[in-house]
C-alpha cells in the first residue's frame, strides 16, 4: 500500500490552484450576496413596524452569513498552506471551536432581536385593533 504524500510535498502549483479556486468561490459568494441585498432593498421604504422588524432580522442574518462565509474562506486558505497533517488537525479543531463560539453568540443575538421584533409587532397589532364595547377597563 502506498503512503499518502506529505502536505509539504504538494507542489506549489497545486496550492496556487487551490487558492485560486477558493478565491473564485469567494467572489461568486460576494456576487450572490450583492444580488440578494439589491433584491431586499426593493422591499424597503415601508412604514410598517412589522416589516421594519423583519428587515432587521433579515439584515442580521445576512451579516452573519457574510461573517461565517468569510471565516470559512479564510480557513480554506490556511488549509491550502498547511505543510503537515498535524497542522491541518490543529487548524480544524481551532476552526470548529471558533465556529461553535460564534454560532452561540449569533444565536443569542438573533433570539434577542426576534423577541424584540415580536413584541413590537404585537404592540402594533394591539394598537390597531378596534376596541370592543364593554372591554375598556
C-alpha positions as CSV (number, residue, x, y, z in Angstrom):
1,X,0.0,0.0,0.0
2,X,1.4,3.4,-1.0
3,X,1.7,6.1,1.7
4,X,0.0,9.4,1.1
5,X,2.3,12.2,0.3
6,X,3.1,14.7,3.0
7,X,1.5,18.1,2.7
8,X,4.9,19.7,2.3
9,X,5.4,17.6,-0.8
10,X,2.4,19.2,-2.5
11,X,3.6,21.2,-5.5
12,X,3.2,25.0,-5.1
13,X,1.3,25.0,-8.4
14,X,-1.4,22.7,-6.8
15,X,-1.6,25.0,-3.8
16,X,-2.0,28.0,-6.1
17,X,-4.8,26.3,-8.0
18,X,-6.5,25.5,-4.6
19,X,-6.2,29.2,-3.6
20,X,-7.5,30.4,-6.9
21,X,-10.5,28.1,-6.6
22,X,-11.2,29.4,-3.1
23,X,-10.9,33.0,-4.3
24,X,-13.2,32.2,-7.2
25,X,-15.8,30.7,-4.8
26,X,-15.5,33.8,-2.5
27,X,-16.1,36.1,-5.5
28,X,-19.2,34.1,-6.5
29,X,-20.5,34.2,-3.0
30,X,-20.0,38.0,-2.9
31,X,-21.9,38.4,-6.2
32,X,-24.7,36.3,-4.7
33,X,-24.8,38.4,-1.6
34,X,-24.8,41.6,-3.5
35,X,-27.7,40.4,-5.7
36,X,-29.6,39.4,-2.6
37,X,-29.1,42.8,-1.0
38,X,-30.3,44.6,-4.1
39,X,-33.4,42.4,-4.2
40,X,-34.1,43.1,-0.5
41,X,-33.6,46.8,-0.9
42,X,-36.6,46.8,-3.2
43,X,-38.8,45.9,-0.1
44,X,-37.5,48.9,1.9
45,X,-39.5,52.1,2.5
46,X,-42.3,50.6,4.4
47,X,-43.7,52.5,7.3
48,X,-45.0,49.2,8.8
49,X,-43.1,48.4,12.1
50,X,-43.6,44.7,11.5
51,X,-42.0,44.9,8.1
52,X,-39.2,47.0,9.5
53,X,-38.6,44.4,12.2
54,X,-38.5,41.6,9.6
55,X,-36.0,43.7,7.6
56,X,-33.8,44.0,10.7
57,X,-33.9,40.2,11.2
58,X,-33.1,39.7,7.5
59,X,-30.2,42.1,7.7
60,X,-28.8,40.5,10.8
61,X,-29.0,37.0,9.2
62,X,-27.3,38.3,6.1
63,X,-24.5,39.9,8.2
64,X,-24.0,36.5,10.0
65,X,-24.0,34.7,6.7
66,X,-21.3,37.0,5.3
67,X,-19.2,36.7,8.5
68,X,-19.4,32.9,8.6
69,X,-18.6,32.6,4.9
70,X,-15.6,34.8,5.2
71,X,-14.3,32.8,8.2
72,X,-14.7,29.6,6.2
73,X,-12.9,31.1,3.2
74,X,-10.0,32.2,5.4
75,X,-9.9,28.8,6.9
76,X,-9.7,27.2,3.5
77,X,-6.9,29.5,2.5
78,X,-5.0,28.4,5.7
79,X,-5.6,24.8,4.9
80,X,-4.1,25.3,1.4
81,X,-0.9,26.5,3.1
82,X,-0.7,23.6,5.5
83,X,2.6,21.7,5.4
84,X,1.9,18.9,7.9
85,X,-1.2,16.8,8.7
86,X,-0.9,17.7,12.3
87,X,-1.2,21.4,11.3
88,X,-4.4,20.5,9.5
89,X,-5.8,18.8,12.5
90,X,-4.9,21.7,14.8
91,X,-6.4,24.2,12.4
92,X,-9.6,22.1,12.0
93,X,-10.0,21.9,15.8
94,X,-9.5,25.6,16.3
95,X,-11.8,26.5,13.5
96,X,-14.6,24.2,14.9
97,X,-14.2,25.7,18.3
98,X,-14.4,29.3,16.9
99,X,-17.4,28.4,14.8
100,X,-19.3,27.0,17.8
101,X,-18.5,30.0,19.9
102,X,-19.5,32.3,17.1
103,X,-22.8,30.4,16.4
104,X,-23.7,30.5,20.1
105,X,-23.2,34.3,20.1
106,X,-25.1,34.8,16.9
107,X,-28.0,32.6,18.1
108,X,-28.3,34.7,21.2
109,X,-28.3,37.9,19.1
110,X,-31.0,36.5,16.9
111,X,-33.1,35.4,19.9
112,X,-32.9,38.9,21.4
113,X,-33.7,40.6,18.1
114,X,-36.6,38.2,17.3
115,X,-38.1,38.7,20.8
116,X,-37.9,42.5,20.3
117,X,-39.5,42.3,16.8
118,X,-42.3,40.0,18.0
119,X,-43.0,42.4,21.0
120,X,-43.1,45.4,18.7
121,X,-45.3,43.7,16.2
122,X,-47.7,42.6,19.0
123,X,-47.9,46.2,20.3
124,X,-48.6,47.4,16.7
125,X,-51.4,44.9,16.2
126,X,-52.9,45.6,19.6
127,X,-52.8,49.4,19.0
128,X,-54.7,49.0,15.7
129,X,-57.3,46.6,16.9
130,X,-60.8,48.0,17.2
131,X,-62.0,48.5,20.8
132,X,-64.9,46.2,21.6
133,X,-67.7,47.8,23.6
134,X,-67.5,46.9,27.3
135,X,-63.9,45.9,27.2
136,X,-62.4,49.1,28.5
137,X,-61.0,48.9,31.9
